[in-house]
Amino acid sequence: RKPDGKTARKGGFLRKRDAEAYIAEVEVSKSAGTYIAPSDAHATIAALGVDWLVAHEAAVKPSTYHSDESSWRIHVEPRWGARRVGSIRHTEVAAWIAELAATKSPTTVKRCHGVLASILDGAVRDRRIPANPARDVKTPKKSKKPKPYLSHKQVERLAAASRYPDVIRFTAYTGLRWGEVTGIRLRNVDLKRRRVLIEENAVEVNGHVQVGTPKTHERRAVVYPAFLDKAVRAAAKGKASDDLLWPAEFGGYLRPGNAVSGWFAGAVKRIRAEDAKAATEAKERGEEVPPIMPRVTPHDLRHTAASLAISAGANVKAVQRMLGHASAAM
């Protein structure tokens, strides 16, 4: 009998002692609360994956869900969807990870492994399988790329060369995420105390802007420096409380544009071209070659803000609160 009182049947034993050993094993597992019905292990990864996606969507940010859903649809489901959860072996998962690592980036491989492992974690909790065969599988390590940091002068050059100079300055000196900057509404701005309340995050997911809470789900107040006061007041002039502080030129949420040809990338390219020309001329004259503006993304302005604040003597805990990190170690 199974733990729920229903009878079960298993045959195919060659010897009576084998049948008795199996019964003893069942009774021990029932007493220990570890009994797993063989029929429960027949569920396929495809069936469990559908339920996992539904629960996962409600628990994570839209951008995270989009990445994980793509990994499931493109890599995990085609490979494992038809397999019964009880038939998957650790060595098979390890071989699959090795195959992915040969052609995909470490980030993609880790995400695919994480999706499969999470589905199997649910199978373990549902007592379909005794252990997760995807756990303890080694995945390729990510190589940390050096982060570019801009100087005050470089920030100003980038701002002057861009279509939205005040947005560049505001981001580079507050350390807000791009979605947090573009999600600020007038009701979130305290002009007297020079503070903005961060309670929305406008993230572009698959070509569409989705608005939610900040990354850590916690609201925070961030101070902006006095030299940005004039720009903030100008941006707020004549707007209603629900209007965006930094909207796009033709309305709606401001986006940084394409990573290659967008307005932000275009400004970086123009400055780098100027610097490369200046460096060539200096080299021909035998003079010291000036530094070339690094390739930066909107998110790199967040790193720049932290760097400039620390170099100016800001308290590490204050920088932590400004950036919205869970700990100062980050």
C-alpha positions in Angstrom: 0.0 0.0 0.0 1.1 3.5 -0.8 1.2 6.2 1.9 -2.3 7.4 0.8 -3.7 4.0 1.5 -4.2 3.0 -2.1 -2.9 -0.3 -3.3 -0.1 -0.6 -5.9 1.3 -3.5 -7.8 4.8 -4.3 -9.0 5.9 -7.5 -10.7 8.8 -9.0 -12.6 10.8 -10.3 -9.6 12.9 -13.4 -10.3 13.1 -14.5 -6.7 10.9 -14.2 -3.7 13.6 -12.6 -1.7 13.8 -9.7 -4.2 10.1 -9.1 -3.9 10.4 -9.1 0.0 13.4 -6.7 -0.2 11.4 -4.3 -2.4 8.4 -4.4 0.1 10.8 -3.8 3.0 12.3 -0.8 1.1 8.9 0.6 0.5 7.9 0.3 4.2 11.1 2.0 5.3 10.6 4.9 2.9 7.0 5.3 4.0 8.1 5.5 7.6 10.8 8.0 6.8 8.5 10.0 4.6 10.6 9.6 1.6 8.4 7.3 -0.4 8.2 8.1 -4.2 5.6 6.4 -6.3 7.1 5.1 -9.6 4.2 6.5 -11.5 4.9 10.0 -10.3 8.3 9.9 -12.0 6.6 9.3 -15.4 5.7 13.0 -15.7 7.6 14.7 -18.6 9.8 17.8 -18.4 7.4 19.5 -20.9 4.4 19.1 -18.6 6.3 20.2 -15.5 7.9 23.1 -17.4 4.5 24.7 -18.3 3.6 24.9 -14.6 7.0 26.1 -13.7 6.8 29.0 -16.2 3.5 30.1 -14.8 4.8 30.3 -11.2 8.1 31.8 -12.4 6.5 34.6 -14.2 4.7 35.7 -11.0 7.9 35.7 -9.0 10.5 37.5 -11.2 10.9 40.7 -13.1 9.6 40.8 -16.7 13.2 41.0 -18.1 14.3 38.0 -16.2 11.2 36.0 -17.2 11.8 36.9 -20.9 15.3 35.6 -20.7 14.4 32.4 -18.9 11.3 31.7 -21.1 13.6 32.1 -24.2 16.1 29.6 -22.8 13.3 27.2 -22.1 11.7 27.5 -25.5 15.0 27.4 -27.5 17.2 25.1 -25.6 15.6 23.2 -22.7 12.2 22.1 -24.0 13.5 20.8 -27.3 16.2 18.7 -25.6 14.4 17.5 -22.5 10.7 18.1 -23.0 9.8 14.5 -24.0 11.8 12.9 -21.2 10.3 11.5 -18.1 11.6 13.2 -15.0 12.6 10.0 -13.4 14.7 8.9 -16.4 17.1 11.9 -16.4 20.7 11.1 -15.2 23.4 13.4 -13.9 25.8 12.4 -16.6 23.3 13.3 -19.3 22.9 16.8 -18.0 26.6 17.2 -17.7 27.1 16.2 -21.3 24.3 18.6 -22.4 26.0 21.5 -20.6 29.3 20.6 -22.3 27.6 20.7 -25.7 26.0 24.1 -25.0 29.3 25.5 -23.7 31.0 24.7 -27.0 28.8 27.1 -29.0 27.0 29.4 -26.5 28.2 32.1 -24.0 28.6 31.2 -20.3 25.6 33.4 -19.5 23.4 31.4 -21.9 24.7 28.1 -20.6 24.1 29.1 -16.9 20.6 30.3 -17.7 19.7 27.1 -19.5 21.1 25.0 -16.7 19.2 27.1 -14.1 15.9 26.6 -15.9 16.3 22.8 -16.0 17.6 22.6 -12.5 14.7 24.7 -11.2 12.1 22.5 -12.8 13.8 19.4 -11.4 13.9 21.1 -7.9 10.1 21.3 -8.1 10.0 17.6 -9.0 12.1 16.8 -5.9 9.8 18.8 -3.7 6.8 17.1 -5.2 8.4 13.7 -4.4 8.6 12.7 -8.0 12.3 12.0 -7.8 14.6 11.5 -4.8 17.3 13.9 -5.9 18.0 16.6 -8.6 20.3 15.2 -11.3 21.1 18.7 -12.6 22.6 19.9 -9.4 26.3 19.8 -8.9 26.8 20.0 -12.7 29.7 22.4 -13.4 28.9 25.3 -15.7 31.5 27.5 -17.5 32.7 30.5 -15.5 31.9 34.0 -16.7 34.9 36.1 -17.5 34.6 39.5 -15.9 35.0 42.3 -18.3 36.8 45.5 -17.1 34.2 48.2 -16.4 34.7 51.6 -18.0 34.6 54.6 -15.7 34.3 58.2 -17.0 35.9 61.3 -15.6 33.9 64.5 -15.0 35.3 65.9 -18.2 34.2 62.8 -20.2 30.7 62.9 -18.7 30.4 66.5 -19.8 31.6 65.7 -23.3 29.2 62.8 -23.6 26.3 65.0 -22.4 27.2 67.8 -24.8 27.4 65.4 -27.7 24.1 63.6 -27.0 20.4 64.4 -27.8 19.5 64.4 -24.1 22.4 66.1 -22.3 20.6 66.7 -18.9 19.5 63.0 -18.8 23.2 62.0 -19.2 24.3 64.3 -16.4 21.5 63.2 -14.1 22.2 59.5 -14.6 26.0 59.9 -14.2 25.7 61.8 -10.9 22.8 59.9 -9.3 23.7 56.3 -10.2 20.2 55.4 -11.0 19.4 52.5 -13.4 18.2 53.6 -16.8 14.7 52.3 -16.2 14.6 54.2 -12.9 15.6 57.5 -14.5 13.1 57.2 -17.3 10.4 56.1 -14.9 10.6 59.2 -12.6 7.3 61.2 -12.5 6.9 64.7 -11.3 5.2 63.5 -8.1 8.4 61.7 -7.3 10.5 64.9 -7.3 11.1 67.0 -4.3 12.6 70.2 -5.7 13.2 71.9 -2.4 15.2 69.0 -0.9 16.7 68.0 -4.3 15.5 64.4 -3.9 13.8 61.9 -6.2 11.7 59.0 -4.9 12.5 55.8 -6.9 9.3 53.7 -7.0 9.0 52.7 -10.7 11.4 51.0 -13.1 10.6 51.2 -16.9 12.4 48.3 -18.5 12.4 47.5 -22.2 11.6 43.8 -22.7 11.5 42.4 -26.2 10.9 45.8 -27.8 8.2 46.9 -25.3 8.5 49.0 -22.2 7.2 47.3 -19.1 6.8 49.3 -15.9 7.2 47.7 -12.5 8.9 48.2 -9.1 12.7 48.8 -8.8 15.0 45.8 -9.1 15.1 45.2 -5.4 11.3 45.9 -5.0 12.2 48.6 -2.5 11.5 52.3 -2.8 14.4 54.7 -2.0 15.0 58.4 -2.0 18.1 59.6 -3.9 19.7 63.1 -3.6 20.8 64.8 -6.8 23.7 67.4 -6.6 23.0 71.1 -6.6 24.5 71.8 -10.0 21.7 69.6 -11.5 19.0 71.7 -9.8 18.5 74.1 -12.8 18.1 71.2 -15.3 15.6 69.3 -13.1 13.5 72.4 -12.6 13.5 73.1 -16.3 12.4 69.6 -17.0 9.6 69.8 -14.4 8.3 73.2 -15.6 4.7 73.1 -16.8 4.2 69.4 -16.2 1.4 67.6 -14.2 2.2 65.4 -11.2 1.8 62.2 -13.3 4.0 63.4 -16.2 7.4 61.9 -16.7 10.3 64.0 -15.7 12.5 62.9 -18.6 10.2 61.8 -21.5 11.3 61.0 -25.0 11.3 63.8 -27.6 7.9 62.7 -29.0 6.4 61.5 -25.7 6.5 58.2 -23.9 9.4 56.6 -22.0 12.8 57.6 -23.1 14.9 54.7 -24.5 18.7 54.7 -25.1 18.1 53.4 -28.7 19.8 50.6 -30.5 23.2 49.6 -29.0 24.9 50.2 -32.4 23.0 53.1 -34.0 20.9 54.6 -31.2 21.3 58.2 -30.0 23.4 57.2 -27.0 25.7 54.9 -29.0 26.0 57.6 -31.7 27.2 60.2 -29.1 29.9 57.8 -27.9 31.0 57.0 -31.5 31.4 60.7 -32.3 33.5 61.4 -29.3 35.7 58.3 -29.9 36.2 59.4 -33.5 37.3 62.9 -32.3 39.6 61.3 -29.7 41.1 58.9 -32.3 41.8 61.8 -34.7 43.4 63.9 -31.9 45.5 60.9 -30.9 46.8 60.4 -34.4 47.7 64.0 -34.8 49.5 64.0 -31.4 51.4 60.9 -32.4 52.5 62.6 -35.6 53.8 65.6 -33.7 55.6 63.4 -31.2 53.4 64.6 -28.4 51.8 62.7 -25.6 48.8 60.8 -26.9 45.6 61.8 -25.1 43.2 59.1 -23.8 40.4 57.9 -26.0 36.8 57.8 -24.6 36.0 54.2 -23.6 33.0 52.4 -25.1 30.2 52.9 -22.6 26.6 52.0 -22.3 23.9 53.7 -20.3 24.4 51.3 -17.4 28.1 52.2 -17.3 27.0 55.7 -16.2 25.8 54.0 -13.0 29.3 52.6 -12.4 30.7 56.1 -13.2 28.4 57.6 -10.5 29.7 55.2 -7.9 33.3 55.9 -8.9 32.9 59.7 -8.9 31.1 59.6 -5.5 33.7 57.5 -3.8 36.6 59.6 -5.3 34.8 62.7 -3.9 34.9 61.2 -0.4 31.3 59.9 -0.2 30.5 57.4 2.6 30.3 53.8 1.2 27.0 53.3 3.0 25.6 56.4 1.4 26.7 55.2 -2.0 25.0 51.8 -1.3 21.7 53.6 -0.5 22.0 55.8 -3.6 22.6 52.8 -5.9 19.9 50.7 -4.2 22.2 47.7 -3.4 21.4 45.2 -0.7 24.9 45.5 0.9 27.9 47.8 0.8 30.0 44.9 -0.4 28.3 45.1 -3.8 
